[in-house]
Amino acid sequence: MLRWKDVIYYAKYGNPEPYRRVEHTVQEWKLFLNPEQYRVMRKGGTESPYRNAYCKVYDPGTYMCAGCGSLLFNAAAKYQAISGWPSFKQPASKGA
């Protein structure tokens, strides 16, 4: 379980290393990801607030990384926030 102490530590020193890292060339990423995914995942963009695909979805299930397929969040940890983006109480694991 992620605690506030962990959040403060990660904010100061960065996130933990992911369990799995995928390396591709720019061309491979462009083939693998759709244009919106590429903009968000490789160019530092963001999805539109309140208009993104998962903002108001609360179905059971899991959220996976579009780049490597790793489990990021369980839907049970999702909560309604006013941020405009999907919000979760906990990641699926510390390195997610």
Backbone as a printed PyTorch tensor [residue, N CA C, xyz], in Angstrom:
tensor([[[  0.8400,  -1.1750,   0.0000],
         [  0.0000,   0.0000,   0.0000],
         [  0.8910,   1.2460,   0.0000]],

        [[  0.5630,   2.1620,  -0.8540],
         [  1.3020,   3.4180,  -0.9490],
         [  0.8310,   4.3510,   0.1670]],

        [[  1.7620,   4.9100,   0.9000],
         [  1.4440,   5.8150,   2.0020],
         [  1.8410,   7.2350,   1.6290]],

        [[  1.3650,   8.2290,   2.4020],
         [  1.7270,   9.6190,   2.1240],
         [  3.2350,   9.8070,   2.1770]],

        [[  3.8770,   9.1070,   3.0740],
         [  5.3350,   9.1670,   3.1770],
         [  5.9810,   8.7790,   1.8410]],

        [[  5.4200,   7.7400,   1.1850],
         [  5.9220,   7.3090,  -0.1220],
         [  5.6830,   8.3770,  -1.1790]],

        [[  4.5010,   8.9600,  -1.1650],
         [  4.1490,   9.9960,  -2.1450],
         [  5.1140,  11.1760,  -2.0340]],

        [[  5.3840,  11.6050,  -0.8220],
         [  6.2960,  12.7250,  -0.6100],
         [  7.7120,  12.3570,  -1.0720]],

        [[  8.1310,  11.1460,  -0.7610],
         [  9.4530,  10.6810,  -1.1850],
         [  9.5610,  10.6670,  -2.7120]],

        [[  8.5430,  10.1080,  -3.3890],
         [  8.5730,  10.0240,  -4.8530],
         [  8.4990,  11.4120,  -5.4850]],

        [[  7.7430,  12.3260,  -4.8700],
         [  7.6670,  13.6920,  -5.3930],
         [  9.0360,  14.3610,  -5.3300]],

        [[  9.7920,  14.0460,  -4.2890],
         [ 11.1050,  14.6660,  -4.1160],
         [ 12.1960,  13.9800,  -4.9340]],

        [[ 12.1760,  12.6460,  -4.9710],
         [ 13.2770,  11.8930,  -5.5760],
         [ 12.9240,  11.1430,  -6.8630]],

        [[ 11.6790,  11.2110,  -7.2880],
         [ 11.2680,  10.5210,  -8.5110],
         [ 10.5960,   9.1840,  -8.2220]],

        [[  9.9190,   8.6810,  -9.2130],
         [  9.1870,   7.4210,  -9.0900],
         [ 10.1290,   6.2310,  -9.0490]],

        [[  9.6760,   5.1130,  -8.4600],
         [ 10.5070,   3.9030,  -8.4870],
         [ 10.6530,   3.3940,  -9.9140]],

        [[ 11.6960,   2.6550, -10.1600],
         [ 11.8970,   2.0690, -11.4790],
         [ 10.7510,   1.1070, -11.8020]],

        [[ 10.2780,   1.1320, -13.0240],
         [  9.2130,   0.1850, -13.4010],
         [  9.7510,  -1.2410, -13.3970]],

        [[  8.8330,  -2.1900, -13.2150],
         [  9.2270,  -3.5940, -13.2190],
         [  9.6570,  -4.0440, -14.6070]],

        [[  9.1170,  -3.3720, -15.5980],
         [  9.3920,  -3.7640, -16.9760],
         [  9.5990,  -2.5050, -17.8010]],

        [[ 10.6410,  -2.4690, -18.5730],
         [ 10.9130,  -1.3160, -19.4380],
         [ 10.9880,  -1.8010, -20.8740]],

        [[ 10.3050,  -1.1020, -21.7600],
         [ 10.2640,  -1.4590, -23.1730],
         [ 10.9950,  -0.3930, -23.9680]],

        [[ 11.8970,  -0.8100, -24.8100],
         [ 12.6530,   0.1190, -25.6560],
         [ 12.2560,  -0.1070, -27.1170]],

        [[ 11.9180,   0.9720, -27.7990],
         [ 11.6090,   0.9380, -29.2330],
         [ 12.2180,   2.1630, -29.8850]],

        [[ 12.4040,   2.1130, -31.1790],
         [ 12.8200,   3.2960, -31.9200],
         [ 11.6020,   4.2100, -32.0560]],

        [[ 11.8310,   5.4430, -32.4600],
         [ 10.7360,   6.3910, -32.6720],
         [  9.7510,   5.8280, -33.6880]],

        [[ 10.2510,   5.2790, -34.7760],
         [  9.3850,   4.7160, -35.8120],
         [  8.5570,   3.5440, -35.2860]],

        [[  9.1680,   2.6980, -34.4670],
         [  8.4290,   1.5640, -33.8920],
         [  7.3200,   2.0440, -32.9580]],

        [[  7.6180,   3.0580, -32.1330],
         [  6.5860,   3.6060, -31.2580],
         [  5.4340,   4.1820, -32.0830]],

        [[  5.7470,   4.8800, -33.1620],
         [  4.6960,   5.4670, -33.9930],
         [  3.8290,   4.4080, -34.6580]],

        [[  4.3970,   3.2490, -34.9570],
         [  3.6120,   2.1470, -35.5160],
         [  2.7780,   1.4590, -34.4410]],

        [[  3.3390,   1.3390, -33.2540],
         [  2.7270,   0.6020, -32.1580],
         [  1.5960,   1.3800, -31.4830]],

        [[  1.7590,   2.7080, -31.3200],
         [  0.7880,   3.5540, -30.6290],
         [ -0.0300,   4.3670, -31.6220]],

        [[ -1.2800,   4.6700, -31.2580],
         [ -2.0590,   5.5750, -32.1100],
         [ -1.5390,   7.0000, -31.8710]],

        [[ -1.8880,   7.9580, -32.7230],
         [ -1.3260,   9.3170, -32.5940],
         [ -1.5420,   9.9710, -31.2260]],

        [[ -2.7080,   9.7860, -30.6280],
         [ -2.9760,  10.3700, -29.3080],
         [ -2.1220,   9.7080, -28.2330]],

        [[ -2.0080,   8.4020, -28.2630],
         [ -1.1520,   7.6910, -27.3150],
         [  0.3030,   8.1370, -27.4680]],

        [[  0.7500,   8.2760, -28.6830],
         [  2.1330,   8.7070, -28.9300],
         [  2.3770,  10.1060, -28.3580]],

        [[  1.4460,  11.0100, -28.5960],
         [  1.5740,  12.3850, -28.0880],
         [  1.6520,  12.4050, -26.5620]],

        [[  0.8120,  11.6150, -25.9050],
         [  0.7810,  11.5860, -24.4400],
         [  1.9810,  10.8310, -23.8660]],

        [[  2.2670,   9.6570, -24.4120],
         [  3.2840,   8.7920, -23.8230],
         [  4.7130,   9.1380, -24.2220]],

        [[  4.9120,   9.6640, -25.4050],
         [  6.2700,   9.9030, -25.8860],
         [  6.6310,  11.3780, -25.9910]],

        [[  5.6320,  12.2620, -26.0400],
         [  5.8880,  13.6930, -26.2090],
         [  5.5050,  14.5370, -24.9970]],

        [[  5.0760,  13.8850, -23.8990],
         [  4.7450,  14.6120, -22.6730],
         [  3.4270,  15.3510, -22.7080]],

        [[  2.5350,  14.9800, -23.6080],
         [  1.2340,  15.6260, -23.6800],
         [  0.2890,  15.0890, -22.6140]],

        [[ -0.9110,  15.6360, -22.5690],
         [ -1.9420,  15.1440, -21.6590],
         [ -3.2300,  14.9470, -22.4320]],

        [[ -4.0740,  14.0880, -21.8880],
         [ -5.3990,  13.9210, -22.4650],
         [ -6.2430,  15.1270, -22.0770]],

        [[ -7.2870,  15.3820, -22.8280],
         [ -8.1860,  16.4910, -22.4970],
         [ -8.9230,  16.1860, -21.1960]],

        [[ -8.9550,  17.1280, -20.2520],
         [ -9.6970,  16.8710, -19.0150],
         [-11.1960,  16.7530, -19.2930]],

        [[-11.8400,  15.8720, -18.5510],
         [-13.2850,  15.6150, -18.6140],
         [-13.7480,  15.0010, -19.9210]],

        [[-12.9200,  14.9260, -20.9460],
         [-13.3280,  14.3790, -22.2380],
         [-12.5760,  13.0990, -22.5900]],

        [[-11.7510,  12.6150, -21.6770],
         [-10.9770,  11.4230, -21.9850],
         [-11.8350,  10.1680, -21.8130]],

        [[-11.3870,   9.0830, -22.3920],
         [-12.1840,   7.8610, -22.4740],
         [-12.5340,   7.2390, -21.1280]],

        [[-11.7090,   7.4180, -20.1090],
         [-11.9260,   6.6990, -18.8520],
         [-12.2790,   7.5930, -17.6670]],

        [[-12.5290,   8.8500, -17.9030],
         [-12.8030,   9.7850, -16.8130],
         [-14.0360,   9.3840, -16.0060]],

        [[-15.1070,   8.9970, -16.6780],
         [-16.3700,   8.6940, -15.9940],
         [-16.7450,   7.2170, -16.0550]],

        [[-15.7820,   6.3610, -16.2600],
         [-16.0280,   4.9170, -16.3310],
         [-15.6310,   4.2900, -14.9990]],

        [[-16.5390,   3.5260, -14.4030],
         [-16.2730,   2.8840, -13.1120],
         [-16.5450,   1.3860, -13.1690]],

        [[-16.4160,   0.8030, -14.3430],
         [-16.6200,  -0.6370, -14.5070],
         [-15.5020,  -1.4010, -13.8040]],

        [[-15.8030,  -2.6130, -13.3190],
         [-14.7320,  -3.4270, -12.7280],
         [-13.7050,  -3.8040, -13.7860]],

        [[-12.4770,  -4.0010, -13.3620],
         [-11.4420,  -4.4060, -14.2970],
         [-10.0870,  -3.8500, -13.9030]],

        [[ -9.2100,  -3.7670, -14.8820],
         [ -7.8550,  -3.2850, -14.6420],
         [ -7.4630,  -2.2830, -15.7170]],

        [[ -6.4990,  -1.4600, -15.3900],
         [ -5.9480,  -0.4790, -16.3170],
         [ -4.5090,  -0.8780, -16.6010]],

        [[ -4.1940,  -1.0440, -17.8750],
         [ -2.8820,  -1.5180, -18.3020],
         [ -2.1500,  -0.4130, -19.0650]],

        [[ -0.8250,  -0.4630, -19.0530],
         [  0.0010,   0.4730, -19.8000],
         [ -0.1310,   0.1850, -21.3010]],

        [[ -0.3930,   1.2180, -22.0920],
         [ -0.5160,   1.0410, -23.5390],
         [  0.8330,   0.7640, -24.1940]],

        [[  1.9190,   1.1050, -23.5170],
         [  3.2450,   0.9110, -24.0790],
         [  3.8450,  -0.4500, -23.8250]],

        [[  3.6480,  -0.9800, -22.6050],
         [  4.2990,  -2.2550, -22.2640],
         [  3.3360,  -3.3400, -21.7980]],

        [[  2.0730,  -2.9740, -21.5580],
         [  1.0860,  -3.9540, -21.1250],
         [  1.1070,  -4.2580, -19.6410]],

        [[  1.9050,  -3.5450, -18.8510],
         [  1.9780,  -3.7840, -17.4100],
         [  0.7010,  -3.3120, -16.7210]],

        [[  0.3230,  -4.0160, -15.6610],
         [ -0.8200,  -3.6290, -14.8480],
         [ -0.4800,  -2.3530, -14.0900]],

        [[ -1.3150,  -1.3140, -14.2130],
         [ -1.0840,  -0.0470, -13.5310],
         [ -2.0210,   0.1530, -12.3460]],

        [[ -3.3330,  -0.0490, -12.5880],
         [ -4.3310,   0.1890, -11.5490],
         [ -5.4310,  -0.8470, -11.6250]],

        [[ -6.0350,  -1.1290, -10.4660],
         [ -7.2590,  -1.9100, -10.4090],
         [ -8.4180,  -0.9300, -10.3470]],

        [[ -9.5020,  -1.2400, -11.0400],
         [-10.6530,  -0.3440, -11.0670],
         [-11.2360,  -0.1210,  -9.6690]],

        [[-11.0710,  -1.0830,  -8.7720],
         [-11.5840,  -0.9420,  -7.3990],
         [-10.9150,   0.2220,  -6.6630]],

        [[ -9.7380,   0.6510,  -7.0990],
         [ -9.0180,   1.7560,  -6.4590],
         [ -9.3800,   3.1080,  -7.0690]],

        [[-10.2660,   3.1270,  -8.0510],
         [-10.6280,   4.3760,  -8.7210],
         [-11.6540,   5.1360,  -7.8920]],

        [[-11.5440,   6.4660,  -7.8960],
         [-12.5310,   7.2950,  -7.2110],
         [-12.8540,   8.5090,  -8.0660]],

        [[-13.9950,   9.1200,  -7.7720],
         [-14.4170,  10.2830,  -8.5380],
         [-13.7080,  11.5160,  -7.9980]],

        [[-12.9240,  12.1360,  -8.8360],
         [-12.1960,  13.3430,  -8.4590],
         [-12.6330,  14.4740,  -9.3730]],

        [[-12.3830,  15.6770,  -8.9520],
         [-12.7720,  16.8350,  -9.7680],
         [-11.6450,  17.2820, -10.6870]],

        [[-10.6190,  16.4630, -10.8150],
         [ -9.4500,  16.8340, -11.6190],
         [ -9.7060,  16.7850, -13.1180]],

        [[-10.6860,  15.9710, -13.5450],
         [-10.9380,  15.8080, -14.9720],
         [-10.2190,  14.6200, -15.5780]],

        [[ -9.4200,  13.9190, -14.7870],
         [ -8.7110,  12.7320, -15.2500],
         [ -9.0210,  11.5680, -14.3180]],

        [[ -8.8960,  10.3480, -14.7860],
         [ -9.1080,   9.2090, -13.8990],
         [ -8.1840,   9.3070, -12.6790]],

        [[ -8.7280,   9.0320, -11.5130],
         [ -7.9620,   9.1360, -10.2670],
         [ -8.0720,   7.8380,  -9.4800]],

        [[ -6.9630,   7.4240,  -8.8870],
         [ -6.9000,   6.1540,  -8.1770],
         [ -6.2820,   6.3640,  -6.7940]],

        [[ -6.7510,   5.5760,  -5.8190],
         [ -6.2290,   5.6510,  -4.4560],
         [ -4.8670,   4.9900,  -4.3440]],

        [[ -4.6450,   3.9540,  -5.1200],
         [ -3.4140,   3.1790,  -5.0430],
         [ -3.0200,   2.6470,  -6.4320]],

        [[ -1.7430,   2.5730,  -6.7380],
         [ -1.3230,   1.8510,  -7.9430],
         [ -1.4620,   0.3420,  -7.6840]],

        [[ -1.4330,  -0.4380,  -8.7160],
         [ -1.5420,  -1.8940,  -8.5670],
         [ -0.3460,  -2.4670,  -7.8090]],

        [[  0.8050,  -1.8350,  -7.9630],
         [  2.0150,  -2.2510,  -7.2470],
         [  2.9260,  -1.0390,  -7.1210]],

        [[  3.9510,  -1.1590,  -6.3040],
         [  4.8260,  -0.0150,  -6.0560],
         [  5.5340,   0.4900,  -7.3190]],

        [[  5.8940,  -0.3850,  -8.2240],
         [  6.6010,   0.0140,  -9.4290],
         [  5.6970,   0.3350, -10.6100]],

        [[  4.3800,   0.3150, -10.3790],
         [  3.4380,   0.5700, -11.4970],
         [  3.4270,   2.0400, -11.8560]]])
